[in-house]
Amino acid sequence: MIDVLAPFLDATVRTATPLALAALGETLCERAGVINVGLEGAIIAGCLGAVVGSAAFGAPAGVVVAAVAGLAVAALFGVIVLTARADQIITGTAITLGAYGATGVLYPLSFGPGGAALDIPTLGPIAIPGLSRLPVIGPALFGQSILTYLLFALTLGAWWYLYRTGAGLGWRAVGEHPPAATAAGINVRRVQWLGVLSSGVLGGLGGAALVMQVGTFSEQMSAGRGFIALAVVALGRWTPHGALAAALLFGGATALQYRFQAGGSALPYQLFVALPYLVTLAVLAGGLGRARAPGGLGREAAFSR
């Protein structure tokens, strides 16, 4: 049993890491009252940035370039939505489509028609001495890459900031009732910008985590993770730890469909590919997905005057 469960948990955490990073950023963004539908664009930009940076300067540089690429996409979204006050959903959708097109053009220009080989430098797992040898959970929690450990630290830090500090209370107030936050002396526009930029950086890191697992890039390799992250945020009740748990649920379903396919089942493989999405929809439709969104989420009234 242990021989089966340990690899499954390891695959769950590894698969969930890119999605959880993006979902954490979206949680911070939506807690500030803004829905960044362009998160998918930040992830795919981060994927290309990670490949370019890693090929040129090594894996750590690839992670940095990925974060900057995601930040640039989020900044464009912020200018259009927060400054020009355009519709958030339409803007995010357009930015995602634009990011798909831009990365599809820039990739062959950077690596030629053959693309990048599978020998792009990546971040290998870092086993924590002692802890990584624990039965079952050791490899899953303490034998991952640095980006997974960063995810755990950022999730804890975001939870502490939002729920244990006065600044975090102000951040949540912006998402709940912007006029009241303004009356309390909080700079609503500043908090919203920080939320949007945070989603871009973490979305870019999610793209880097995805590339570091496979060592290459392919068009639209984000595969809708930005949109799934929106569902994960709602499933996690707009909390950092909830988003992590929901991402792990999706990662577990993905790892399970890999195992089903490897088992040689006679069922169509498309059914197994759809399993993670079906699980997410089922949980969202059930009681676990029912939670009240921040009161000012997605409303133009959330913008400071």
C-alpha positions in Angstrom: 0.0 0.0 0.0 2.8 2.4 0.9 4.6 1.6 -2.4 1.5 2.9 -4.2 0.4 5.8 -1.9 3.8 7.5 -1.6 4.4 8.0 -5.3 0.8 9.1 -5.7 1.1 11.8 -3.0 4.4 12.9 -4.5 2.8 13.3 -7.9 -0.1 15.1 -6.4 2.1 17.8 -4.8 4.3 18.1 -7.9 1.3 18.5 -10.2 -0.5 20.9 -7.9 2.4 23.3 -7.5 2.0 25.4 -10.7 -1.7 25.7 -10.1 -1.4 26.5 -6.4 1.1 29.3 -7.1 -1.3 30.9 -9.6 -4.3 30.4 -7.4 -2.5 32.0 -4.4 -1.8 35.1 -6.6 -5.4 35.2 -7.7 -6.6 34.9 -4.1 -4.6 38.0 -3.2 -6.0 39.8 -6.3 -9.6 38.9 -5.6 -9.3 39.8 -2.0 -8.5 43.2 -3.3 -11.7 43.2 -5.3 -10.3 42.5 -8.8 -10.8 39.4 -10.9 -7.7 38.8 -13.1 -9.0 36.6 -15.9 -5.8 37.3 -17.6 -4.0 35.0 -15.2 -3.8 32.3 -17.9 -1.9 34.8 -20.0 0.5 35.4 -17.1 1.1 31.7 -16.7 1.9 31.1 -20.4 4.1 34.1 -20.5 5.9 32.7 -17.4 6.4 29.4 -19.3 8.1 31.1 -22.2 10.1 33.3 -19.9 11.3 30.3 -17.9 12.5 28.5 -21.0 14.3 31.6 -22.5 15.9 32.5 -19.2 16.9 29.0 -18.3 18.3 28.3 -21.7 20.4 31.5 -21.6 21.5 31.7 -18.0 20.4 28.6 -16.1 17.4 27.5 -14.2 17.4 30.1 -11.4 17.5 32.9 -14.0 14.6 31.2 -15.8 12.5 31.5 -12.6 13.3 35.2 -12.4 12.5 35.8 -16.0 9.2 33.9 -15.6 8.2 36.1 -12.7 9.0 39.3 -14.6 7.1 38.0 -17.7 4.0 37.3 -15.5 4.5 40.8 -13.9 4.5 42.4 -17.3 1.2 40.8 -18.3 -0.4 41.7 -15.0 0.8 45.3 -15.4 -0.8 45.6 -18.8 -4.0 44.2 -17.3 -3.8 46.7 -14.4 -3.3 49.7 -16.8 -6.3 48.8 -18.8 -8.6 47.8 -15.9 -7.4 50.0 -13.0 -6.4 53.1 -14.9 -8.6 53.1 -18.0 -11.4 51.3 -16.0 -12.2 48.8 -18.7 -14.3 45.7 -18.0 -12.2 43.1 -16.1 -13.6 40.0 -17.7 -13.3 41.2 -21.3 -9.8 42.7 -20.7 -8.5 39.5 -19.0 -9.9 37.4 -21.8 -8.3 39.6 -24.5 -4.9 39.6 -22.7 -5.0 35.8 -22.4 -5.6 35.4 -26.1 -2.9 38.0 -26.8 -0.5 36.1 -24.6 -1.2 32.8 -26.4 -0.6 34.5 -29.8 2.6 36.4 -28.6 4.2 33.3 -27.1 3.3 31.2 -30.2 5.2 33.8 -32.3 8.1 34.4 -30.0 8.9 30.8 -29.2 10.0 29.8 -32.8 11.8 33.1 -33.2 13.8 32.3 -30.1 14.5 28.6 -30.7 13.9 28.1 -34.4 11.4 25.8 -36.1 12.6 22.8 -34.0 11.9 24.5 -30.7 13.7 23.9 -27.4 15.0 20.4 -26.7 14.2 18.6 -23.5 17.6 19.4 -22.1 16.7 22.9 -20.9 18.2 23.3 -17.4 15.6 22.6 -14.7 15.3 22.7 -10.9 15.7 19.3 -9.5 14.2 18.1 -6.2 15.8 19.1 -3.0 15.5 16.4 -0.3 15.4 17.7 3.3 17.6 15.5 5.3 15.7 13.2 7.7 12.2 14.5 6.8 12.3 13.3 3.3 12.7 9.7 4.6 9.4 9.8 6.6 7.0 7.1 5.4 4.5 8.0 2.8 4.5 11.8 3.3 8.3 12.3 3.3 8.9 12.4 -0.5 5.7 14.3 -1.1 6.3 17.2 1.3 10.1 17.2 1.8 11.5 15.9 -1.5 10.3 18.6 -3.9 11.8 21.5 -5.8 12.5 24.9 -4.4 9.4 26.2 -6.0 7.2 23.9 -4.0 8.9 25.0 -0.7 8.4 28.6 -1.8 4.7 27.8 -2.4 4.4 26.5 1.2 6.2 29.5 2.6 4.2 32.1 0.6 0.9 30.4 1.5 1.7 30.6 5.2 3.0 34.2 4.8 -0.1 35.3 2.9 -2.4 33.8 5.5 -0.6 35.5 8.3 -0.6 38.8 6.5 -4.3 38.7 5.6 -5.6 37.5 8.9 -3.1 38.5 11.5 -2.0 42.0 10.6 -3.8 45.4 10.4 -2.5 45.9 6.8 -4.1 42.5 5.9 -7.4 43.6 7.4 -7.2 46.7 5.2 -6.5 44.6 2.2 -9.6 42.5 2.8 -11.6 45.6 3.5 -10.8 46.9 0.0 -12.3 43.7 -1.5 -15.3 43.8 0.7 -16.4 47.4 0.7 -14.1 49.9 -1.0 -15.9 53.1 0.1 -15.6 52.1 3.7 -11.9 51.3 3.1 -11.4 54.7 1.6 -13.2 56.3 4.6 -10.8 54.5 6.9 -7.9 56.1 5.1 -6.8 53.1 3.0 -5.5 53.7 -0.5 -7.8 51.5 -2.5 -6.1 51.9 -5.8 -2.7 51.0 -4.3 -4.0 47.8 -2.7 -5.7 46.8 -6.0 -2.5 47.4 -7.9 -0.6 45.2 -5.4 -3.2 42.5 -5.8 -3.0 42.5 -9.6 0.8 42.6 -9.7 1.0 39.8 -7.1 -1.3 37.6 -9.3 1.1 38.3 -12.2 4.3 37.4 -10.4 2.8 34.2 -8.9 1.2 33.3 -12.2 4.6 33.6 -13.8 6.1 31.5 -11.1 3.4 28.9 -11.8 4.5 28.9 -15.4 8.1 28.4 -14.3 7.1 25.5 -12.1 5.4 23.9 -15.1 8.4 24.3 -17.3 10.8 23.1 -14.6 8.9 19.8 -14.5 9.1 19.1 -18.2 12.2 21.0 -19.4 10.7 22.4 -22.5 7.9 24.7 -23.9 4.9 24.0 -26.1 2.2 26.3 -27.3 -0.7 26.7 -24.9 1.1 24.4 -22.4 -0.7 26.2 -19.6 -3.7 24.1 -20.7 -6.3 26.3 -19.0 -4.6 26.4 -15.5 -5.3 30.1 -15.2 -9.0 29.5 -15.6 -8.9 26.4 -13.3 -7.2 28.7 -10.7 -10.2 30.9 -10.7 -12.3 27.9 -9.7 -9.7 26.9 -7.2 -9.9 30.3 -5.5 -13.7 30.0 -5.1 -13.3 26.4 -4.0 -10.8 27.5 -1.4 -13.2 30.2 -0.1 -10.9 33.0 -1.0 -8.3 32.0 1.5 -4.6 31.2 0.9 -4.7 27.8 2.7 -8.0 26.9 1.1 -6.6 27.6 -2.4 -3.7 25.4 -1.6 -6.0 22.6 -0.5 -8.2 22.9 -3.5 -5.2 22.9 -5.8 -4.0 19.7 -4.1 -7.4 18.2 -4.8 -7.0 19.0 -8.5 -3.5 17.7 -8.4 -4.6 14.5 -6.8 -7.3 14.0 -9.5 -4.6 14.6 -12.2 -2.2 12.2 -10.6 -5.0 9.6 -10.4 -5.8 10.0 -14.1 -2.2 9.4 -15.0 -2.3 6.2 -12.9 -5.5 5.1 -14.6 -4.0 5.6 -18.0 -0.9 3.7 -17.1 -3.0 0.8 -15.8 -4.0 -0.1 -19.4 -7.7 0.4 -18.9 -10.0 -0.3 -21.9 -11.9 2.9 -21.3 -11.2 5.9 -23.6 -8.2 7.9 -22.4 -10.2 11.1 -22.9 -12.4 10.1 -20.0 -9.3 10.0 -17.7 -8.0 13.3 -19.1 -11.3 15.0 -18.1 -11.3 13.5 -14.6 -9.6 16.5 -12.8 -12.0 18.9 -14.4 -15.0 16.8 -13.6 -13.9 16.5 -10.0 -13.4 20.3 -9.7 -16.9 20.9 -11.2 -18.5 18.4 -8.9 -16.9 19.9 -5.8 -17.8 23.4 -6.9 -21.4 22.3 -7.4 -21.5 20.7 -4.0 -21.5 22.3 -0.6 -17.7 22.7 -0.4 -17.8 25.2 -3.2 -20.4 27.4 -1.7 -18.9 30.5 -0.1 -19.5 34.2 -0.2 -17.2 36.1 -2.5 -15.7 39.4 -1.4 -18.5 42.0 -1.6 -16.7 44.3 -4.0 -15.3 41.6 -6.3 -15.3 42.6 -9.9 -17.4 45.7 -9.5 -16.5 49.0 -11.0 -17.4 50.6 -7.7 -14.3 48.9 -6.3 -12.2 51.5 -8.1 -11.1 54.5 -6.1 -12.4 57.8 -7.4 
